[in-house]
Amino acid sequence: MKVWIDADACPKLIKDILFRMAKRLQIESILVSNNVLSIPASPYIKKVQVPVEFDAADKYIIENIKENDLVITADVLLADGVVSKKGTALNPRGTLYTTQNMKHHLSLRNLNTESRSAGIITGGPSALSKKDVQLFANHLDKYLTKFTKPL
């Protein structure tokens, strides 16, 4: 099992949690980004810089994930691709994407896209809250407990 991070939009606080997890549990974690990233020195933390093209990071992740890999992303379309390949996607705000709820999340995404186009929604998401971070950490811990052995 690997952890893939859609790194361009992933909040620093969430990356820090993932860096600690990778080192503590010795889980390979790969940050995929269009931009240059700074990562801590660790044999378990890697980075891949993809070309600055639309959805290049998403395409790279989808092409390289395996069943049971975990992908950290706020991108619902990427999450759908992950779930269809029998991976698991977790939003930095703590939403766990599954085969059972993916259609619902896609519908919400499409509705929000239409609302933005019509000018009904003009702002972006709210700032990451402590509750979001706690929910993320809880889902991450549950997932890792299922797929890792104690050290």
MOFENNOR-V515779 format. One record per backbone hydrogen bond with DSSP energy under -1.0 kcal/mol. NH is the residue of the N-H (numbers start at 1). CO is the residue of the C=O. Records with the same first field share a line. If there is no record, write none. Layout:
NH = CO ; CO
This chain:
3 = 28
4 = 70
5 = 30
6 = 72
7 = 5 ; 32
15 = 11
16 = 12
17 = 13
18 = 14
19 = 15
20 = 16
21 = 17
22 = 18
23 = 19
24 = 20
25 = 21
26 = 22
27 = 22
29 = 44
30 = 3
31 = 46
32 = 5
33 = 48
46 = 29
48 = 31
50 = 33
53 = 51
56 = 53
59 = 55
60 = 56
61 = 57
62 = 58
63 = 59
64 = 60
65 = 61
68 = 86
69 = 66
70 = 2
71 = 88
72 = 4
73 = 90
79 = 75
80 = 76
81 = 77
82 = 78
83 = 79
84 = 80
86 = 83
87 = 82
88 = 69
90 = 71
91 = 95
94 = 91
97 = 89
102 = 98
105 = 101
106 = 102
107 = 103
108 = 104
109 = 105
110 = 106
111 = 107
112 = 108
113 = 109
114 = 110
115 = 111
116 = 112
117 = 113
118 = 114
119 = 116
120 = 115
121 = 115
133 = 129
134 = 130
135 = 131
136 = 132
137 = 133
138 = 134
139 = 135
140 = 136
141 = 137
142 = 138
143 = 139
144 = 140
145 = 141
146 = 142
147 = 143
148 = 144
